[in-house]
Amino acid sequence: MFLAWNEITRSKLRYALIISVMFLISYLVFFLTGLAYGLAEDNRTAVDKWQADGIVLSDESNTNINMSMIPLKAMNDVEAKEKAVLGQTAAVIQLDKKKAEKINASFFGINKDEFLMPNIIEGKAFADDDEAVVDSSLKEENNIQLDDTIKLAGSDKKLKVVGFTDDAKFNVAPVLYVSTGAFQQIRFEKSDTSENARVNAIVFRAKDSSLKNVELKSDDLTSYSIQKFINELPGYSAQVLTFGFMIGFLIVIAAIVIGIFIYVLTMQKATIFGIMKAQGISGKYISVSVIVQTFVLAVFGIGIGLLGTVGTSLVLPTAVPFQSNWLFFLTIGGLMLIIAVFGALFSVRTIVKIDPLKAIG
């Protein structure tokens, strides 16, 4: 440890450059991982808020909630611990004023006394068919405030914003929670609150995760676990796989670059190691010093890269879908650290075989 640290302190510029390279590589990997994870989460945060076990869709929908349409009375055909109706549709909204920005959004038609009702972080829950609770990103990114009136493109329907919730996005679009009556007006342009009214799904909570205690009394309905439903969201699995492979290859390539960098650096000091061995310093001592030095440099570079990523996340615009996942970050950092040390181990094999006379020349 003494030899490794002493060399670092005596050659500050050289090792500062090495740490800088490790910092830039690790920063790139951490930052892209945060972006990939944040984008994936923006597809599903509204679904995660349900804390549900499964969802019932029409049998012919092929797990696509947009293609599912079931009568409201189908609630009676589902036996579960807890259940709630859900109407879902995409729409374009804008503030009720001239030249207002148009925003792609997703509507969830729910009953406010059921468990799909989101937490309110500001304002209150909707009380009638002309009010809505909206995702807080609409306030942060589009400056929509409490008591503002929004209108739907291609419709005369207007809604008053009475509350905000957090982390409510579906297919990357902010969610607006409205009553099932308002959903009928938005989707079908008519007010129908009877049992013949139609919704897209019935979300349920089961007694256990196996869903064995959930019973469907109609052949026109099919239940899916929430995880399967999320995986079948349009584009979600393809997006996760694409970013997963991209980040995976980037981690491997970055780690190999670090390992090669350490190997070349060590080999450049072969003459010095030869002199040390001629002075009676054992190959084991030198090898341990090289490994410790590599470990110290990697820890500093990767650690600064992680801190830089976290610092960057604090100043990013809210429109950037970045989310920190410490489990991912620590795993990636650990992998890069292990491969950097592994690169030093290749150097160790050469150090042990160094002939002092040949190294000195």
C-alpha positions as CSV (number, residue, x, y, z in Angstrom):
1,M,0.0,0.0,0.0
2,F,2.9,2.4,0.9
3,L,4.6,1.8,-2.5
4,A,1.3,2.2,-4.5
5,W,0.3,5.4,-2.7
6,N,3.8,6.9,-2.7
7,E,4.0,6.5,-6.5
8,I,0.6,8.1,-7.0
9,T,1.5,11.2,-4.9
10,R,4.9,11.6,-6.6
11,S,3.5,11.4,-10.2
12,K,0.3,13.4,-9.6
13,L,-0.2,14.6,-13.2
14,R,0.1,11.1,-14.7
15,Y,-2.3,9.5,-12.3
16,A,-4.7,12.5,-12.4
17,L,-4.9,11.8,-16.1
18,I,-5.6,8.1,-15.5
19,I,-8.3,9.0,-13.0
20,S,-9.8,11.4,-15.5
21,V,-10.1,8.7,-18.1
22,M,-11.8,6.4,-15.7
23,F,-14.1,9.2,-14.6
24,L,-15.2,10.0,-18.1
25,I,-15.8,6.4,-19.0
26,S,-17.7,5.7,-15.8
27,Y,-19.7,8.9,-16.1
28,L,-20.8,8.0,-19.6
29,V,-21.9,4.6,-18.5
30,F,-23.8,5.8,-15.4
31,F,-25.4,8.7,-17.2
32,L,-26.7,6.5,-20.1
33,T,-27.9,4.0,-17.6
34,G,-29.9,6.7,-15.7
35,L,-31.4,7.9,-19.0
36,A,-32.4,4.4,-20.1
37,Y,-33.9,3.5,-16.8
38,G,-35.8,6.8,-16.6
39,L,-37.2,6.4,-20.1
40,A,-38.3,2.8,-19.3
41,E,-40.0,4.0,-16.0
42,D,-41.9,6.7,-17.8
43,N,-43.8,4.0,-19.6
44,R,-45.1,2.4,-16.4
45,T,-45.1,4.7,-13.3
46,A,-48.8,5.2,-13.5
47,V,-49.3,1.4,-13.5
48,D,-46.9,0.9,-10.6
49,K,-49.0,3.4,-8.6
50,W,-51.9,0.9,-8.7
51,Q,-50.0,-1.6,-6.5
52,A,-52.2,-4.2,-8.1
53,D,-51.6,-7.9,-8.9
54,G,-53.4,-8.2,-12.2
55,I,-55.7,-6.7,-14.8
56,V,-58.7,-8.1,-16.7
57,L,-59.1,-7.3,-20.4
58,S,-61.4,-8.5,-23.1
59,D,-60.3,-11.8,-24.5
60,E,-59.6,-10.5,-28.0
61,S,-57.5,-7.5,-26.9
62,N,-54.2,-9.5,-26.9
63,T,-53.1,-7.6,-23.7
64,N,-53.5,-4.3,-25.5
65,I,-55.6,-2.1,-23.2
66,N,-56.4,0.3,-26.1
67,M,-58.1,-2.6,-27.9
68,S,-60.0,-3.9,-24.9
69,M,-63.5,-2.8,-24.4
70,I,-65.8,-4.3,-21.7
71,P,-69.1,-3.3,-20.2
72,L,-69.1,-1.7,-16.8
73,K,-71.3,-4.5,-15.5
74,A,-68.5,-7.0,-16.2
75,M,-67.3,-6.0,-12.7
76,N,-69.8,-8.6,-11.4
77,D,-67.9,-11.3,-13.4
78,V,-64.7,-10.8,-11.6
79,E,-64.1,-12.3,-8.1
80,A,-61.1,-10.9,-6.4
81,K,-60.0,-9.4,-3.1
82,E,-60.2,-5.8,-4.4
83,K,-61.2,-4.6,-7.9
84,A,-61.5,-1.3,-9.7
85,V,-62.7,-0.2,-13.1
86,L,-60.4,1.6,-15.5
87,G,-61.0,3.5,-18.7
88,Q,-58.0,4.5,-20.7
89,T,-57.6,6.6,-23.8
90,A,-55.0,8.9,-25.3
91,A,-55.8,12.5,-26.2
92,V,-54.2,15.8,-27.0
93,I,-54.9,18.6,-24.5
94,Q,-54.1,22.3,-24.1
95,L,-54.9,25.2,-21.9
96,D,-58.1,26.9,-22.7
97,K,-56.5,30.0,-24.2
98,K,-55.3,31.2,-27.5
99,K,-52.1,29.7,-29.0
100,A,-51.7,27.3,-26.0
101,E,-49.2,24.5,-26.3
102,K,-50.6,21.1,-27.4
103,I,-49.7,18.2,-25.1
104,N,-50.0,14.5,-25.7
105,A,-51.6,12.9,-22.6
106,S,-53.3,9.8,-21.4
107,F,-56.7,9.7,-19.6
108,F,-57.6,7.3,-16.8
109,G,-61.3,7.0,-16.1
110,I,-61.7,5.7,-12.5
111,N,-64.0,5.8,-9.5
112,K,-62.5,7.9,-6.8
113,D,-63.6,5.6,-4.0
114,E,-61.6,2.7,-5.5
115,F,-57.9,1.9,-5.0
116,L,-56.9,3.3,-8.4
117,M,-57.4,6.8,-7.0
118,P,-53.9,8.3,-6.9
119,N,-52.3,10.2,-4.0
120,I,-52.8,13.9,-4.0
121,I,-49.7,16.0,-3.4
122,E,-51.5,19.4,-4.1
123,G,-55.1,20.4,-4.4
124,K,-57.9,17.8,-4.0
125,A,-59.6,14.9,-5.7
126,F,-62.0,15.4,-8.5
127,A,-65.7,15.8,-7.4
128,D,-67.5,15.6,-10.7
129,D,-67.2,15.0,-14.5
130,D,-65.7,18.4,-15.2
131,E,-62.7,18.1,-12.9
132,A,-59.4,16.2,-13.2
133,V,-56.3,15.3,-11.1
134,V,-53.2,15.5,-13.3
135,D,-49.6,14.4,-13.2
136,S,-47.2,17.0,-11.6
137,S,-45.0,17.0,-14.8
138,L,-47.7,19.1,-16.5
139,K,-47.1,21.8,-13.9
140,E,-43.3,21.5,-14.0
141,E,-42.9,21.3,-17.8
142,N,-46.1,23.0,-19.2
143,N,-46.9,25.4,-16.4
144,I,-50.4,24.1,-15.8
145,Q,-51.6,25.3,-12.4
146,L,-54.5,24.5,-10.1
147,D,-57.9,25.8,-11.3
148,D,-56.6,26.1,-14.9
149,T,-59.1,24.9,-17.5
150,I,-57.8,22.5,-20.2
151,K,-59.6,21.4,-23.3
152,L,-59.3,18.4,-25.6
153,A,-58.4,18.7,-29.2
154,G,-61.3,17.8,-31.5
155,S,-63.8,17.9,-28.6
156,D,-65.9,20.5,-26.7
157,K,-65.0,18.8,-23.4
158,K,-63.3,21.0,-20.9
159,L,-61.8,20.0,-17.5
160,K,-60.7,22.0,-14.5
161,V,-57.5,21.0,-12.8
162,V,-58.2,20.5,-9.1
163,G,-55.3,18.4,-8.0
164,F,-51.8,17.1,-8.7
165,T,-50.3,13.7,-8.2
166,D,-46.7,12.5,-8.7
167,D,-45.1,9.8,-10.8
168,A,-48.1,9.2,-13.1
169,K,-47.0,8.5,-16.6
170,F,-48.3,5.9,-19.1
171,N,-46.5,5.2,-22.3
172,V,-44.3,8.3,-21.6
173,A,-47.4,10.6,-21.5
174,P,-48.6,12.4,-18.4
175,V,-51.9,10.9,-17.0
176,L,-55.0,12.8,-16.2
177,Y,-57.4,11.1,-13.8
178,V,-61.1,11.7,-14.4
179,S,-64.3,10.1,-13.4
180,T,-65.8,7.2,-15.4
181,G,-68.5,9.6,-16.5
182,A,-66.0,12.1,-17.9
183,F,-64.2,9.2,-19.6
184,Q,-67.4,8.2,-21.4
185,Q,-67.7,11.8,-22.6
186,I,-64.0,11.9,-23.8
187,R,-64.0,8.5,-25.4
188,F,-67.5,8.1,-26.7
189,E,-68.8,11.7,-26.6
190,K,-71.8,10.8,-24.5
191,S,-72.6,10.7,-20.9
192,D,-73.4,7.1,-19.9
193,T,-73.1,6.0,-16.3
194,S,-75.3,2.9,-16.6
195,E,-74.1,-0.7,-16.5
196,N,-73.9,-0.6,-20.3
197,A,-71.2,2.0,-20.2
198,R,-67.9,0.7,-21.4
199,V,-64.4,0.7,-19.9
200,N,-61.1,-0.8,-20.9
201,A,-60.2,-2.9,-18.0
202,I,-60.8,-4.1,-14.5
203,V,-57.7,-3.9,-12.2
204,F,-57.6,-6.2,-9.2
205,R,-55.7,-7.1,-6.1
206,A,-55.5,-10.8,-5.3
207,K,-55.1,-12.6,-2.0
208,D,-51.7,-13.9,-3.3
209,S,-49.4,-13.2,-6.2
210,S,-50.2,-16.5,-7.9
211,L,-53.7,-15.1,-8.9
212,K,-55.2,-18.5,-8.1
213,N,-57.9,-16.9,-6.0
214,V,-59.1,-14.7,-8.9
215,E,-62.2,-16.1,-10.7
216,L,-63.6,-14.9,-14.0
217,K,-67.2,-15.8,-14.7
218,S,-67.2,-14.9,-18.4
219,D,-65.3,-16.4,-21.3
220,D,-65.0,-13.0,-22.9
221,L,-62.6,-11.9,-20.2
222,T,-58.9,-12.8,-19.6
223,S,-56.7,-11.9,-16.7
224,Y,-53.0,-11.0,-16.8
225,S,-50.5,-10.4,-14.2
226,I,-49.4,-6.7,-13.9
227,Q,-45.8,-7.6,-14.9
228,K,-47.0,-9.3,-18.1
229,F,-49.3,-6.4,-18.9
230,I,-46.3,-4.0,-18.5
231,N,-44.1,-6.1,-20.6
232,E,-46.7,-6.1,-23.4
233,L,-47.1,-2.4,-23.4
234,P,-46.4,-1.2,-27.0
235,G,-42.7,-0.8,-27.5
236,Y,-41.8,-1.3,-23.8
237,S,-40.0,-4.7,-24.1
238,A,-38.2,-3.7,-27.3
239,Q,-37.1,-0.5,-25.6
240,V,-35.9,-2.2,-22.5
241,L,-34.0,-4.9,-24.5
242,T,-32.4,-2.3,-26.8
243,F,-31.2,-0.1,-23.9
244,G,-30.2,-3.2,-21.9
245,F,-28.0,-4.6,-24.6
246,M,-26.6,-1.1,-25.3
247,I,-25.7,-0.5,-21.7
248,G,-24.4,-4.1,-21.3
249,F,-22.0,-3.8,-24.2
250,L,-21.0,-0.3,-23.1
251,I,-20.1,-1.6,-19.6
252,V,-18.1,-4.5,-21.1
253,I,-16.2,-2.2,-23.6
254,A,-15.6,0.5,-21.0
255,A,-14.3,-2.1,-18.4
256,I,-12.0,-3.7,-21.0
257,V,-10.6,-0.3,-22.0
258,I,-9.9,0.4,-18.4
259,G,-8.2,-3.0,-18.0
260,I,-6.0,-2.5,-21.1
261,F,-5.1,1.0,-19.9
262,I,-4.0,-0.4,-16.6
263,Y,-2.1,-3.2,-18.3
264,V,-0.2,-0.9,-20.6
265,L,0.6,1.5,-17.7
266,T,2.1,-1.3,-15.7
267,M,4.2,-2.7,-18.6
268,Q,5.7,0.8,-19.1
269,K,7.3,0.4,-15.6
270,A,9.0,-2.9,-16.3
271,T,12.4,-1.3,-16.0
272,I,11.6,0.1,-12.6
273,F,10.3,-3.2,-11.4
274,G,13.5,-4.9,-12.6
275,I,15.6,-2.5,-10.6
276,M,13.4,-3.1,-7.5
277,K,13.8,-6.9,-7.9
278,A,17.6,-6.4,-8.2
279,Q,17.5,-4.5,-4.9
280,G,15.8,-7.6,-3.3
281,I,12.2,-6.5,-3.3
282,S,10.1,-9.6,-3.9
283,G,7.8,-10.0,-6.9
284,K,4.9,-10.7,-4.6
285,Y,5.3,-7.3,-2.9
286,I,5.5,-5.5,-6.3
287,S,2.5,-7.4,-7.6
288,V,0.4,-6.5,-4.5
289,S,1.4,-2.9,-4.9
290,V,0.3,-2.9,-8.5
291,I,-3.1,-4.4,-7.7
292,V,-3.6,-2.0,-4.8
293,Q,-2.7,1.0,-7.0
294,T,-5.1,-0.1,-9.7
295,F,-7.9,-0.5,-7.1
296,V,-7.2,2.9,-5.6
297,L,-7.2,4.6,-9.1
298,A,-10.4,2.7,-10.1
299,V,-12.2,3.6,-6.9
300,F,-11.4,7.3,-7.3
301,G,-12.3,7.4,-11.0
302,I,-15.5,5.4,-10.7
303,G,-16.5,7.2,-7.5
304,I,-16.0,10.7,-9.1
305,G,-18.0,9.5,-12.1
306,L,-20.9,8.4,-9.9
307,L,-20.8,11.7,-8.0
308,G,-20.7,13.6,-11.3
309,T,-23.8,11.7,-12.6
310,V,-25.7,12.4,-9.4
311,G,-24.8,16.1,-9.6
312,T,-25.8,16.3,-13.2
313,S,-29.2,14.7,-12.4
314,L,-29.9,17.6,-10.0
315,V,-29.7,20.2,-12.7
316,L,-31.3,18.4,-15.6
317,P,-34.5,19.8,-16.9
318,T,-37.6,17.9,-15.8
319,A,-38.4,17.0,-19.4
320,V,-35.3,14.7,-19.4
321,P,-36.4,11.2,-18.4
322,F,-33.4,10.6,-16.0
323,Q,-33.8,8.4,-12.9
324,S,-31.2,7.2,-10.5
325,N,-31.2,3.5,-9.6
326,W,-28.5,2.9,-6.9
327,L,-28.7,-0.9,-7.4
328,F,-27.8,-0.5,-11.0
329,F,-25.1,2.1,-10.4
330,L,-23.4,0.1,-7.6
331,T,-23.5,-3.1,-9.7
332,I,-22.1,-1.3,-12.8
333,G,-19.4,0.4,-10.6
334,G,-18.5,-3.0,-9.1
335,L,-18.2,-4.6,-12.5
336,M,-15.9,-1.9,-13.8
337,L,-13.8,-2.1,-10.6
338,I,-13.4,-5.9,-10.8
339,I,-12.4,-5.8,-14.5
340,A,-9.9,-3.0,-13.9
341,V,-8.3,-5.1,-11.2
342,F,-8.5,-8.1,-13.5
343,G,-6.5,-6.1,-16.1
344,A,-3.8,-5.5,-13.4
345,L,-3.7,-9.3,-12.7
346,F,-2.4,-9.8,-16.3
347,S,0.4,-7.4,-15.5
348,V,1.2,-9.3,-12.3
349,R,2.0,-12.5,-14.3
350,T,4.5,-10.5,-16.4
351,I,6.0,-8.8,-13.3
352,V,6.7,-12.1,-11.6
353,K,8.6,-13.3,-14.7
354,I,10.7,-10.1,-15.1
355,D,14.4,-10.8,-15.2
356,P,16.2,-7.9,-13.4
357,L,19.2,-8.0,-15.6
358,K,17.2,-7.9,-18.8
359,A,14.9,-5.2,-17.5
360,I,17.8,-3.0,-16.5
361,G,19.4,-3.7,-19.9
